[in-house]
Every structure is written in structure tokens, then in C-alpha cells.
Amino acid sequence: MERFLAYRYFWGKRSGSGFISFIKTMSITGVAIGSAGLLIALSIVHGFKETIQEKVINFAPHITVTSFSNQPLYRADTLQTYLQDLEGLTYVAPIIRGQVIIQFQDQITGAMLKGVPNVLDDPSVQPYLEAGTNPKFPTSGTLDNDLILGQDIAQSLGVSIGDRIIVYSVTDKSTSDTFGSPELKQFYVSHIYNTGIEFFDGQYALTNIEKVRELLSIPSPQAQDLELRIQNPSLSSIDAFDRMLDQKISFPYYSETIENRYGNLFAWVELQENIIPLVIGVMILVAAFNLIGAILMMVLERTQDIGVLRTLGATQQQIKRIFLVEGLWVSIIGLLIGMGISLAFVFLQSEFELIRLSEENYYMSVAPVSPHLLDFLVVPVVTIFLCTLASWIPARIGARFHPLYAIKLGPK
């Protein structure tokens, strides 16, 4: 009986009930907007987090092995051979890095020069190399003098692929002549990479490790670090591999995970994921408690019906359930509309990239979306719970009307 009467009250039309229908429509709209806003916000923050993490994990080494007190790895080749057979390890290579000054014509900028074996095969820049034709070097240029620049460095210098640049060493280990001039070397820009993260694109220049040895005067087989990459990387799997690696190496070596090295960046992403849904979630809370007024208006409109039902033997619990079911109808319809809006937004954003972003500020040019099934389970449950809780107060008031008072209070 309760479900039948609630259905008739909710969907039925009664003369003079236009205001109640308006209140009901606004309540449904509030739930729909609140749930849609929360689901869309969750999809965006998940996509934002996954995109940033993917870029960092793709570009930066998953684990770095180095020595204490900033001492070099004197036998990096031996340590590399020892580690390269570890299960799950896909890449291990020595690297040399140092601060340099890069000059192109009259433009100068600083950068971190990183030397790696087989620079064009380095997995950190491969996904981010800009598409374009192969560079055409002058006859004096050689492939050994290839240099890969970050997008921000290239823009600050005004260079393009194929341009000749001069790199000056500014490290303590660089040799100098009697006049104190720094070591310098000529390179040709072979590729430009663009991760969209200013910290990477504005800092690193990559070239062959042997050229960096010559420029920085670092003898072979010394290196500053060993960079390691693992299969199917994620923050949890990297931490697990690092714990296993700790059992393999000992003093003076130690390892550092990507999460430790770039902790501030990961913490910032986590903050966005935790705070934004909490703020947007207040919309659902407000929409749910707006139901108190809507259901109360429905109760007052039907006071005579309540009196008749009570006179016919309906209990307080039955009356209460009628209005609770009406509140449930509001929440379910609002939720279905809200979920439909959010899914439509996810589809349109994925296909047509409606929302564009400033890559300098957000590290990506398009707002990413990544809907999670768990969100589409938790948000409806929480919304229905809040709407039911909000409906309970006016439903309790209606159920406690005395039959004679309700009939007398009803419309004549």
C-alpha cells in the first residue's frame, strides 16, 4: 500500500498543486546537479592524477641508485652488470649530469646536461619526442654530437631542430686553460621533447654519455647514478621493487624511488584529488537537505489524506513510509539524471576535448577524464542515504498528525 500511494502522490496530478510540482522539480534538479557535479569532478581529478603520474613515471627513472656524500659510482659498469639480471628490471644504465650553459647566437640559458648511453633509445624521452622530419646537419655535424632539448629550453633560446649550439661546462670538474676559460663543446639539436611539465621541459638536455664525459672531465667508467626502470610501473610496484633492491645493495650505495625524489609533485596531485571532491560534495549535501522543505510541503498538502488514512486504520509507520518513498523517488530520479549528465560529459570530453587548459599551468592541454566504477557506486549510495535521512524528518511530522486534526486542517 505504501509504495502504491507514494507512486500516486508522486506522479499523480491534482488541481492547485502547481507549486508543489515546482518544488518537487527543483528538488530533483538539485540532486541531479549535485551528483553530476561530484561525478564529473571525481572523473577529472582522477584523470588529472593519472596523467601527471604517467608523465612523471614515463620521463623520470623509477629508481635511482647512487652513493652517499655525493661520491661518484667509481665502477658503475660493475654495479650495472650486478643489477641488470634482477627479475622485473627492464632498463638499467649509468648516467652523468652536470650544470651547463647553452648558447645559441646571442641567447644564453642554463640547463642540466644529462649523458645517457644511446640517447635516441633512452626511454625517458621516447614518448615525448616531437614529430617532425629528420634533421639535416652540416657536413661537419655527426650523430655523436646530437643533443635533445626540452621544449621550454628550445623556446627560450629560439632554436629548432638542426640548429648548432654551444654548451659550456660550469662544474668544478671541468678543466680550464691558463686564462680560466670553461670547457665547451659544439652540438646540433637533433630532437625536442615536450612532456608538458615545466620542471622537466625547462631543465634537461640529453646527449651521448661519452660526450658529457669529455665536457665534464669525468673518467670512464665513473657515473653519478644508475637509472632503473621496471615492468608495469606504478608507485606501489616501484616501492616493492625498491624494498627488494635494498636487500641487494649495501653501503656506500643507496636507492631512491621516483616518489621520494619528486615527493612535492605527487603530494600536490594527491591534495587536488582529496580536496576538490570534498568541496563539490557539499552540493549533494545541500541538495539532499533541500528535500526537508520539499517533503514537508507535500505533507502539508496532503494533511486531509493523512487524516482519512489514519481513520481507516493506517499506522504511523505506514504514513511515514509513504513520504520516505516519495523522498526516495526524488533521489533516484535525480541520481539517474545526474549520472546521465556525467557520462555524457565524459564521452564528449574524451571525443571532442571541449575543455582546453593552459599547459604551462596545468601540465596538459586538455582536461583529462577518467571515470571510476567505484565512484558510480559510492556516490549513488551516499546520495540515497542523505536524501532518505532528509526525508525522515518531514515524514515523521506527517505520521504524527492526529486523525481528527489532520481532517480539520485539510482543505475544505
C-alpha positions, 0 to 999 in steps of 0.5 A: 500500500505504501509504495502504491500511494507514494507512486500516486502522490508522486506522479499523480496530478491534482488541481492547485498543486502547481507549486508543489510540482515546482518544488518537487522539480527543483528538488530533483534538479538539485540532486541531479546537479549535485551528483553530476557535479561530484561525478564529473569532478571525481572523473577529472581529478582522477584523470588529472592524477593519472596523467601527471603520474604517467608523465612523471613515471614515463620521463623520470627513472623509477629508481635511482641508485647512487652513493652517499656524500655525493661520491661518484659510482667509481665502477658503475659498469660493475654495479650495472652488470650486478643489477641488470639480471634482477627479475622485473628490471627492464632498463638499467644504465649509468648516467652523468649530469652536470650544470651547463650553459647553452648558447645559441647566437646571442641567447644564453640559458642554463640547463642540466646536461644529462649523458645517457648511453644511446640517447635516441633509445633512452626511454625517458624521452621516447614518448615525448619526442616531437614529430617532425622530419629528420634533421639535416646537419652540416657536413661537419655535424655527426650523430655523436654530437646530437643533443635533445632539448626540452621544449621550454629550453628550445623556446627560450633560446629560439632554436629548432631542430638542426640548429648548432649550439654551444654548451659550456661546462660550469662544474668544478670538474671541468678543466680550464686553460691558463686564462680560466676559460670553461670547457665547451663543446659544439652540438646540433639539436637533433630532437625536442621533447615536450612532456608538458611539465615545466620542471622537466621541459625547462631543465634537461638536455640529453646527449651521448654519455661519452660526450658529457664525459669529455665536457665534464672531465669525468673518467670512464667508467665513473657515473653519478647514478644508475637509472632503473626502470621496471615492468608495469610501473606504478608507485606501489610496484616501484616501492616493492621493487625498491624494498627488494633492491635494498636487500641487494645493495649495501653501503656506500650505495643507496636507492631512491624511488621516483616518489621520494625524489619528486615527493612535492609533485605527487603530494600536490596531485594527491591534495587536488584529488582529496580536496576538490571532491570534498568541496563539490560534495557539499552540493549533494549535501545541500541538495539532499537537505533541500528535500526537508522543505520539499517533503514537508510541503507535500505533507502539508498538502496532503494533511486531509489524506493523512487524516482519512488514512489514519481513520481507516486504520493506517499506522504511523509507520505506514504514513511515514513510509509513504513520504520516505518513498516519495523522498526516495523517488526524488533521489533516484530520479535525480541520481539517474539524471545526474549520472546521465549528465556525467557520462555524457560529459565524459564521452564528449570530453574524451571525443571532442576535448571541449575543455582546453587548459593552459599547459604551462599551468596545468601540465596538459592541454586538455582536461583529462577524464577518467571515470571510476566504477567505484565512484558510480557506486559510492556516490549513488549510495551516499546520495540515497542515504542523505536524501532518505535521512532528509526525508525522515524528518518531514515524514515523521511530522506527517505520521504524527498528525492526529486523525481528527486534526489532520481532517480539520486542517485539510482543505475544505 
